[in-house]
Amino acid sequence: MKPRRIWICLAIATALVGGPGAPPRPVHADPRPPIAPASLPAPHLGYGMNVRNREHVDSLFAPMGFEWLKLWEEYEPQVPTTRYPYQVLFLIDCTGRSDDLEVWGDAVETIATAGKGFVEAYEICNEPNRRAWLDKDGSPVPPDPALYVQMLRIAYERIKTVDSGAIVVSAGLAPVGRIEGTYDGWTGNNGEAMDEREYARQMLVLGAGDYLDAFGYHPYGFAYEPERPLNELPPADNGNHFAFRGVEVIRDLLEQHGLGHKLIWATEFSWLRDPSEDGAIPSWCHFSAEYEDSFGWMDVPEIQQANYFTRAFRYADENWPWMGPMFVWNLDWHDYNDTWVCEPARYFSVLKIDYASGYDPYRDPPPAPYTTTLAYQALAAMEKRPGHLNPRLAVEPSALTFMADVREPGVFTSAVVPLNVGFGVLTWTATVANGFHVTGTGTVGVQVTPTLPVTTGLAGTPLTVTVDSTGYTTGTFTAAITVTATATDVLDAPQLVPLTLRVFPELHRAYLPVTLRAAP
């Protein structure tokens, strides 16, 4: 098919302010003092841990001094209905839910209703880019970004209906690496797992960014120290980027899709402790092909596991302003799957079975005696910087400019969008601030006066700004819009949006051809 041309109209100022042949007028600095927004350090991090049994919260979780407690519906189906002295992330399970999405929505709404006032955040499903849950008939659900985005949308809408301040976190994606092949039309998918980067990209293309307050990811450290750059991984990594800093690629994807204001929450991260250090029986794991082929290459000594945990928190705090709460995996899966001593979840745990006490899993019934690891002790002793969950105001774009022809005055309309780049509910108000008129000798009192049809709204609601250039001579006229929050706990409020009206003696409209080539 032949290429076709379209014509784009571009307004060009052919004379600078002041008339043909006049020298450019100097633009003077705004004489008004800037508005200083109230600010605190960025809301990262938030120190958290995955806990399986709530009976361990007081005895084992509390002494660690962490502020975030992550609980799983899979193990404790009832959402907390009493107030913990911690912030709670509750993982809503997806097993048996994806075949009837309305029933799924009802279940989510029931959870959010019961958890209001007791749960700060909900994570919607776990690792959907691999076969991480079963359908009602017990068959694994293959990775399907479209299905997951549907579930995320329904969960988000249902939760916000009953608890508008609750934080919705998308499912933590598993770092499964660069997978080849196509399954059900999805590239990077072999039916068992889907490349986490391609899965994240498809989620964002399908609009997931509208249904999450934070993006979930699992930046496991595998065999490497947390500071290791991705370009310094060994050739055997094969571009999988199996390292803690693999999350930086996910961050890049969010920015590419206009979601740079969304935090990433590390809803699981860990290093695998060498089982052979726990006692005689776990030493057998290195002779098990089932364990060795999948996990043996990544296990690290116990002291290194402890060291890597504390260094990971420190690295994220110093280098990732976009990182939200980070949840260690795990507190108490130390005795999980008591039929297999080489169960990896046991060695990601910061507790360990005390084999030195003489416990024999093939002879003695559970529960097994346990003790803390070096990682538990290091994390409890680690200095922690308190996080916060305040709303945070941002405005896009940060400034508005209008151009007008003095001979053809008109009404111009644009918009800015007040955003909440923190958490909770944010309601904004807007007012017009005084501006000034730039002249060749300084500034005078004439200013542009924009109108605001609506002066209040929720975060995400556009603020329309209208300017009428009728009656203005050639020159540069300014004003500003002050956007602030109705509540006092909002960070970075108020925000000042400069507005400029430039009136030219003449604007020419040039039509530039653009050639589009259609596929034959």
C-alpha positions as CSV (number, residue, x, y, z in Angstrom):
1,M,0.0,0.0,0.0
2,K,1.3,3.5,-0.8
3,P,2.3,5.7,2.0
4,R,-0.1,8.5,2.7
5,R,0.5,12.0,4.0
6,I,-1.2,13.9,6.7
7,W,-0.7,17.6,7.5
8,I,-0.1,18.8,11.1
9,C,-0.7,22.4,11.9
10,L,2.1,24.1,13.9
11,A,1.7,27.6,15.2
12,I,5.0,29.6,15.0
13,A,5.7,33.0,16.5
14,T,7.4,34.9,13.8
15,A,8.0,38.0,15.9
16,L,9.1,38.2,19.5
17,V,7.1,40.1,22.1
18,G,7.2,43.8,21.3
19,G,6.6,43.8,17.5
20,P,8.6,43.1,14.4
21,G,12.3,43.9,14.7
22,A,12.2,44.6,18.4
23,P,14.8,42.9,20.6
24,P,13.6,40.1,22.9
25,R,12.2,41.2,26.2
26,P,14.1,39.9,29.2
27,V,12.3,37.4,31.3
28,H,12.6,38.4,34.9
29,A,12.5,36.1,37.9
30,D,9.3,35.8,39.8
31,P,9.6,38.4,42.6
32,R,7.3,36.4,44.9
33,P,8.8,34.1,47.5
34,P,8.2,30.4,46.5
35,I,5.7,28.4,48.5
36,A,7.6,25.9,50.7
37,P,5.7,22.6,50.6
38,A,5.6,20.6,53.8
39,S,7.8,17.6,53.3
40,L,9.2,14.5,55.0
41,P,11.6,11.9,53.7
42,A,10.3,9.7,51.0
43,P,7.9,7.1,52.3
44,H,10.2,4.2,51.8
45,L,11.1,1.9,53.3
46,G,9.0,0.0,55.7
47,Y,10.4,-3.1,57.4
48,G,8.3,-6.2,57.1
49,M,8.2,-9.9,57.3
50,N,6.0,-12.8,56.1
51,V,4.3,-14.7,58.9
52,R,2.5,-18.0,58.5
53,N,1.0,-18.6,62.0
54,R,-0.4,-15.7,63.9
55,E,0.4,-17.4,67.2
56,H,4.0,-16.4,66.4
57,V,3.3,-12.7,66.1
58,D,3.8,-11.8,69.8
59,S,6.5,-14.3,70.6
60,L,8.7,-14.2,67.5
61,F,7.7,-11.3,65.2
62,A,7.4,-8.6,67.9
63,P,11.0,-8.8,69.2
64,M,12.3,-8.0,65.7
65,G,11.1,-4.4,65.9
66,F,9.5,-4.5,62.4
67,E,6.6,-2.2,61.5
68,W,4.9,-4.3,58.8
69,L,3.3,-7.7,59.3
70,K,2.4,-9.7,56.2
71,L,-0.3,-12.4,56.7
72,W,-1.7,-14.9,54.2
73,E,-5.3,-15.9,53.7
74,E,-4.0,-19.3,52.6
75,Y,-2.9,-20.1,56.1
76,E,-5.1,-17.9,58.2
77,P,-8.4,-17.4,56.2
78,Q,-9.9,-15.0,58.7
79,V,-8.7,-11.4,58.1
80,P,-7.5,-9.7,61.3
81,T,-10.5,-8.2,63.2
82,T,-8.5,-6.8,66.1
83,R,-5.9,-4.1,66.0
84,Y,-2.2,-5.2,65.8
85,P,0.4,-2.7,66.9
86,Y,1.8,-3.1,63.4
87,Q,0.8,-2.2,59.9
88,V,-0.7,-5.2,58.2
89,L,-0.4,-6.4,54.6
90,F,-3.0,-9.2,54.0
91,L,-2.4,-11.5,51.0
92,I,-5.7,-12.4,49.3
93,D,-5.5,-15.9,47.9
94,C,-6.6,-16.6,44.3
95,T,-7.0,-20.4,44.5
96,G,-10.4,-21.5,43.2
97,R,-11.5,-17.9,42.5
98,S,-10.7,-17.2,38.8
99,D,-13.6,-19.2,37.2
100,D,-16.3,-16.8,38.5
101,L,-15.1,-13.3,38.9
102,E,-18.3,-11.9,40.4
103,V,-18.0,-14.5,43.2
104,W,-14.4,-13.5,43.5
105,G,-15.4,-9.9,43.9
106,D,-17.9,-10.7,46.6
107,A,-15.2,-12.6,48.5
108,V,-12.8,-9.7,48.3
109,E,-15.4,-7.2,49.4
110,T,-16.2,-9.4,52.4
111,I,-12.6,-9.5,53.4
112,A,-12.1,-5.7,53.0
113,T,-15.2,-5.0,55.0
114,A,-14.1,-7.2,57.9
115,G,-10.6,-5.8,57.7
116,K,-11.4,-2.1,57.7
117,G,-9.5,-0.4,60.5
118,F,-7.3,-3.5,61.0
119,V,-5.6,-3.9,57.7
120,E,-3.6,-1.2,55.9
121,A,-2.9,-3.0,52.6
122,Y,-4.0,-5.9,50.5
123,E,-1.9,-7.9,48.1
124,I,-3.9,-9.4,45.3
125,C,-2.8,-13.0,44.6
126,N,0.7,-14.4,44.7
127,E,3.2,-14.9,41.8
128,P,0.6,-15.1,39.0
129,N,3.4,-15.3,36.4
130,R,3.9,-18.9,37.4
131,R,1.4,-21.6,38.2
132,A,1.0,-20.4,41.7
133,W,-2.7,-21.2,42.3
134,L,-5.2,-23.9,41.4
135,D,-8.7,-23.6,39.9
136,K,-11.7,-25.1,41.6
137,D,-11.1,-28.5,40.0
138,G,-7.6,-28.5,41.3
139,S,-5.9,-27.9,38.0
140,P,-3.1,-25.3,37.9
141,V,-4.0,-21.9,36.3
142,P,-1.4,-21.1,33.6
143,P,0.1,-17.5,33.5
144,D,-2.4,-15.2,31.9
145,P,-1.9,-11.4,32.3
146,A,-5.3,-10.5,31.0
147,L,-7.1,-12.7,33.5
148,Y,-5.0,-11.3,36.3
149,V,-5.7,-7.7,35.4
150,Q,-9.4,-8.5,35.4
151,M,-9.1,-9.9,38.9
152,L,-6.9,-7.0,40.0
153,R,-9.5,-4.5,38.7
154,I,-12.4,-6.2,40.5
155,A,-10.4,-6.5,43.7
156,Y,-9.3,-2.9,43.6
157,E,-12.9,-1.6,42.9
158,R,-14.4,-3.8,45.6
159,I,-11.8,-2.9,48.2
160,K,-12.0,0.9,47.5
161,T,-15.8,0.7,47.7
162,V,-15.7,-0.3,51.4
163,D,-12.3,1.1,52.5
164,S,-11.1,4.0,50.3
165,G,-8.0,4.4,52.3
166,A,-6.8,0.8,51.9
167,I,-3.7,0.3,49.8
168,V,-4.0,-2.2,47.0
169,V,-0.7,-3.9,46.0
170,S,-0.5,-6.0,42.8
171,A,0.7,-9.6,43.2
172,G,4.4,-9.9,43.8
173,L,5.8,-11.3,40.6
174,A,8.3,-14.2,40.7
175,P,11.7,-13.6,39.1
176,V,11.6,-16.7,36.7
177,G,14.0,-15.4,34.1
178,R,14.0,-15.2,30.3
179,I,11.5,-17.8,29.2
180,E,11.2,-18.7,25.6
181,G,8.1,-19.8,23.7
182,T,4.5,-18.8,23.4
183,Y,1.5,-20.1,25.3
184,D,-2.1,-19.0,24.7
185,G,-0.8,-16.1,22.6
186,W,1.6,-14.8,25.3
187,T,5.2,-14.6,24.4
188,G,7.8,-15.5,27.1
189,N,5.4,-18.1,28.4
190,N,5.8,-21.9,28.4
191,G,2.5,-22.6,30.2
192,E,4.2,-23.2,33.5
193,A,5.8,-19.8,34.0
194,M,6.0,-16.4,32.2
195,D,9.0,-14.1,32.0
196,E,8.3,-11.6,34.8
197,R,9.3,-8.6,32.7
198,E,7.0,-9.6,29.8
199,Y,4.2,-10.3,32.3
200,A,4.7,-6.9,34.0
201,R,4.7,-5.2,30.6
202,Q,1.5,-6.9,29.5
203,M,-0.1,-6.0,32.8
204,L,0.7,-2.3,32.2
205,V,-0.4,-2.3,28.6
206,L,-3.7,-3.8,29.7
207,G,-4.2,-0.9,32.2
208,A,-3.2,-2.5,35.5
209,G,-1.7,0.9,36.6
210,D,-5.3,2.2,37.1
211,Y,-6.0,-0.6,39.7
212,L,-3.0,-0.6,42.0
213,D,-1.5,1.7,44.5
214,A,1.8,-0.1,44.5
215,F,3.4,-2.7,42.2
216,G,4.4,-6.0,43.9
217,Y,7.6,-7.8,43.1
218,H,9.9,-10.4,44.7
219,P,13.5,-9.3,44.4
220,Y,15.2,-12.5,45.6
221,G,18.9,-12.3,46.0
222,F,19.7,-15.8,44.7
223,A,23.5,-16.4,45.0
224,Y,24.7,-12.8,44.9
225,E,25.3,-9.9,47.3
226,P,22.5,-7.3,47.2
227,E,24.8,-4.6,45.7
228,R,25.8,-6.7,42.7
229,P,25.1,-4.7,39.5
230,L,23.2,-6.7,36.8
231,N,26.0,-6.2,34.3
232,E,28.4,-7.9,36.6
233,L,26.6,-11.2,36.9
234,P,28.5,-14.3,35.6
235,P,27.8,-15.6,32.1
236,A,26.0,-18.6,33.6
237,D,23.2,-16.2,34.6
238,N,22.3,-16.1,30.8
239,G,20.7,-12.7,31.1
240,N,18.1,-13.9,33.6
241,H,19.3,-11.2,36.1
242,F,18.7,-13.5,39.1
243,A,19.8,-10.9,41.6
244,F,18.3,-8.5,44.1
245,R,18.8,-5.6,41.8
246,G,16.7,-7.2,39.1
247,V,13.9,-5.1,40.5
248,E,15.5,-2.1,38.8
249,V,14.3,-3.4,35.4
250,I,10.7,-3.5,36.8
251,R,11.2,0.1,37.9
252,D,12.2,1.0,34.4
253,L,9.1,-0.6,33.0
254,L,6.9,1.5,35.3
255,E,8.6,4.7,34.2
256,Q,8.2,3.8,30.6
257,H,4.4,3.4,31.1
258,G,4.0,6.7,32.9
259,L,3.8,5.1,36.4
260,G,7.0,6.4,37.9
261,H,5.0,7.8,40.8
262,K,4.0,4.3,41.9
263,L,6.2,2.6,44.5
264,I,7.4,-1.0,44.2
265,W,6.7,-3.1,47.3
266,A,9.1,-6.1,47.8
267,T,6.4,-8.4,49.2
268,E,9.0,-11.2,49.4
269,F,12.8,-11.2,49.3
270,S,15.4,-13.5,50.8
271,W,18.5,-15.5,50.5
272,L,18.5,-19.3,50.9
273,R,20.5,-20.6,53.8
274,D,22.7,-23.7,53.2
275,P,20.7,-26.6,54.7
276,S,23.9,-28.5,55.7
277,E,24.6,-25.9,58.3
278,D,21.4,-26.7,60.2
279,G,22.4,-30.2,61.3
280,A,23.0,-33.7,60.1
281,I,19.7,-34.4,58.4
282,P,19.5,-31.4,56.1
283,S,23.0,-32.2,54.8
284,W,21.3,-34.8,52.8
285,C,19.8,-32.1,50.6
286,H,23.0,-31.7,48.6
287,F,22.6,-35.3,47.5
288,S,19.0,-34.8,46.4
289,A,18.8,-34.0,42.7
290,E,15.3,-32.5,43.3
291,Y,16.9,-29.9,45.6
292,E,20.3,-29.5,44.1
293,D,19.2,-28.9,40.5
294,S,16.8,-26.1,41.4
295,F,18.2,-24.6,44.6
296,G,21.6,-25.9,45.5
297,W,23.4,-23.3,43.3
298,M,22.0,-20.4,45.2
299,D,22.3,-21.4,48.9
300,V,24.7,-19.3,51.0
301,P,26.3,-19.8,54.4
302,E,24.1,-18.8,57.4
303,I,26.3,-15.8,58.3
304,Q,26.1,-14.6,54.7
305,Q,22.3,-14.8,54.7
306,A,22.3,-12.6,57.8
307,N,24.7,-10.1,56.2
308,Y,22.9,-9.9,52.9
309,F,19.5,-9.2,54.6
310,T,20.8,-6.1,56.5
311,R,22.8,-4.9,53.5
312,A,19.7,-5.2,51.2
313,F,17.7,-3.0,53.5
314,R,20.5,-0.5,53.6
315,Y,21.1,-0.5,49.9
316,A,17.4,0.1,49.1
317,D,17.1,2.8,51.7
318,E,20.1,4.7,50.2
319,N,19.5,4.1,46.5
320,W,15.9,3.4,45.8
321,P,13.5,6.3,46.6
322,W,10.8,4.4,44.7
323,M,10.9,1.3,47.0
324,G,8.2,0.9,49.5
325,P,7.9,-1.7,52.3
326,M,10.2,-4.7,52.0
327,F,9.0,-8.0,53.5
328,V,11.6,-10.7,54.4
329,W,10.6,-14.2,53.4
330,N,10.1,-15.7,55.9
331,L,9.6,-15.9,59.7
332,D,8.2,-19.4,60.3
333,W,8.1,-21.7,57.4
334,H,11.0,-23.4,59.2
335,D,8.9,-26.6,59.6
336,Y,6.8,-26.3,56.4
337,N,6.1,-29.6,54.6
338,D,7.3,-31.9,57.3
339,T,7.5,-34.8,54.9
340,W,10.5,-33.4,53.1
341,V,13.5,-32.0,55.0
342,C,14.8,-30.4,51.9
343,E,11.8,-28.1,51.5
344,P,13.4,-24.8,50.4
345,A,10.9,-22.6,52.4
346,R,12.5,-23.9,55.5
347,Y,15.9,-22.5,54.7
348,F,14.6,-19.1,53.5
349,S,13.3,-18.9,57.1
350,V,15.0,-16.9,59.8
351,L,14.1,-19.7,62.2
352,K,15.6,-23.2,62.0
353,I,14.8,-26.6,63.5
354,D,17.1,-27.4,66.4
355,Y,18.5,-30.8,65.3
356,A,21.2,-30.5,68.0
357,S,18.4,-31.3,70.5
358,G,18.2,-34.8,69.0
359,Y,15.1,-34.2,67.0
360,D,14.5,-36.7,64.2
361,P,11.8,-35.8,61.7
362,Y,11.4,-39.5,60.8
363,R,10.9,-40.6,64.4
364,D,9.5,-37.6,66.3
365,P,6.1,-36.0,65.6
366,P,5.8,-32.3,65.0
367,P,6.1,-29.6,66.2
368,A,9.9,-29.6,66.1
369,P,12.0,-27.7,68.5
370,Y,13.5,-24.6,66.8
371,T,15.9,-21.8,67.4
372,T,16.7,-18.4,65.8
373,T,19.2,-18.0,63.0
374,L,22.0,-15.4,62.7
375,A,19.7,-13.6,60.2
376,Y,16.9,-13.3,62.8
377,Q,19.4,-11.8,65.3
378,A,20.9,-9.4,62.7
379,L,17.5,-8.2,61.6
380,A,16.3,-7.6,65.1
381,A,19.5,-5.6,65.9
382,M,19.5,-3.7,62.6
383,E,18.8,0.1,62.8
384,K,15.5,0.9,61.2
385,R,14.3,4.2,59.8
386,P,10.5,4.6,60.4
387,G,8.4,4.8,57.3
388,H,5.1,6.5,56.9
389,L,1.9,6.1,54.9
390,N,0.9,9.8,54.4
391,P,-0.7,11.0,51.2
392,R,1.8,12.9,49.0
393,L,0.8,15.6,46.5
394,A,2.2,15.9,43.0
395,V,0.9,17.8,40.0
396,E,1.4,17.0,36.3
397,P,2.4,18.9,34.3
398,S,4.4,21.1,36.6
399,A,3.7,24.3,34.5
400,L,1.3,25.6,31.8
401,T,2.1,27.9,28.9
402,F,-0.4,29.4,26.4
403,M,0.5,31.2,23.2
404,A,-1.9,33.8,21.5
405,D,-2.0,36.1,18.5
406,V,-2.8,39.7,19.6
407,R,-4.9,40.1,16.5
408,E,-6.9,36.9,17.2
409,P,-7.7,36.8,20.9
410,G,-9.3,33.6,22.1
411,V,-10.1,31.3,25.0
412,F,-7.6,28.6,25.7
413,T,-8.1,25.6,28.0
414,S,-5.7,23.1,29.5
415,A,-5.5,20.9,32.6
416,V,-3.2,19.8,35.3
417,V,-3.8,16.6,37.3
418,P,-3.2,16.6,41.1
419,L,-1.9,13.1,42.0
420,N,-1.5,11.2,45.2
421,V,2.0,9.6,45.0
422,G,1.7,8.4,48.6
423,F,-1.1,6.4,50.2
424,G,-4.5,7.0,51.6
425,V,-7.1,9.5,50.4
426,L,-6.2,12.9,49.1
427,T,-8.6,15.7,48.3
428,W,-7.2,18.8,46.7
429,T,-8.3,22.4,46.5
430,A,-7.0,25.0,44.0
431,T,-6.8,28.8,43.9
432,V,-5.4,31.4,41.6
433,A,-2.2,33.2,42.8
434,N,-1.1,36.6,41.7
435,G,1.1,36.8,38.6
436,F,3.0,39.6,36.9
437,H,3.7,41.1,33.5
438,V,7.2,41.1,32.1
439,T,8.4,44.3,30.5
440,G,11.7,45.5,29.2
441,T,12.4,47.4,32.5
442,G,11.0,45.1,35.1
443,T,7.7,43.7,36.2
444,V,4.4,45.5,36.6
445,G,1.1,44.6,38.2
446,V,-0.8,43.5,35.1
447,Q,-1.3,39.8,35.1
448,V,-3.2,37.0,33.4
449,T,-6.3,35.9,35.3
450,P,-7.1,32.2,34.6
451,T,-10.5,30.8,35.6
452,L,-11.0,27.4,37.4
453,P,-14.4,26.0,36.7
454,V,-13.9,23.4,39.5
455,T,-11.7,24.2,42.5
456,T,-11.8,20.9,44.5
457,G,-11.6,17.2,43.7
458,L,-10.1,13.9,44.6
459,A,-6.5,13.0,43.5
460,G,-6.5,12.0,39.9
461,T,-9.4,14.3,38.9
462,P,-8.1,16.9,36.3
463,L,-8.1,20.5,37.3
464,T,-9.3,22.5,34.2
465,V,-7.6,25.9,33.6
466,T,-9.0,28.4,31.2
467,V,-7.3,31.6,29.9
468,D,-9.0,34.3,27.8
469,S,-6.4,36.4,25.9
470,T,-9.0,39.1,25.0
471,G,-7.7,42.6,25.9
472,Y,-4.1,41.6,26.3
473,T,-1.4,43.5,24.4
474,T,1.8,41.8,23.2
475,G,3.9,40.6,26.1
476,T,4.4,37.9,28.6
477,F,1.9,37.6,31.4
478,T,2.0,35.1,34.3
479,A,0.0,33.8,37.1
480,A,0.1,30.7,39.2
481,I,-2.3,28.0,40.4
482,T,-1.9,26.9,44.0
483,V,-2.9,23.3,44.6
484,T,-3.1,22.2,48.2
485,A,-4.7,19.4,50.2
486,T,-7.7,19.7,52.5
487,A,-6.0,17.5,55.2
488,T,-2.9,18.6,57.2
489,D,-1.0,15.3,57.0
490,V,-0.4,15.5,53.2
491,L,3.3,15.6,52.2
492,D,4.6,18.1,49.6
493,A,1.6,20.3,49.9
494,P,0.9,22.9,48.6
495,Q,2.2,22.8,45.0
496,L,2.6,25.9,42.9
497,V,1.9,25.5,39.1
498,P,3.3,28.5,37.1
499,L,1.1,29.7,34.3
500,T,2.4,31.8,31.4
501,L,0.4,33.6,28.6
502,R,2.6,34.8,25.7
503,V,0.9,37.2,23.4
504,F,2.7,37.7,20.0
505,P,2.1,40.3,17.4
506,E,1.8,37.6,14.8
507,L,1.5,33.8,14.8
508,H,2.0,31.9,11.5
509,R,0.6,28.4,11.1
510,A,2.9,26.1,9.2
511,Y,1.6,22.8,7.9
512,L,4.2,20.1,8.1
513,P,3.6,16.9,6.2
514,V,4.0,13.6,8.0
515,T,4.2,10.4,6.0
516,L,2.5,7.3,7.3
517,R,3.2,4.0,5.8
518,A,0.5,1.3,6.2
519,A,1.3,-2.4,6.0
520,P,0.4,-3.9,2.6
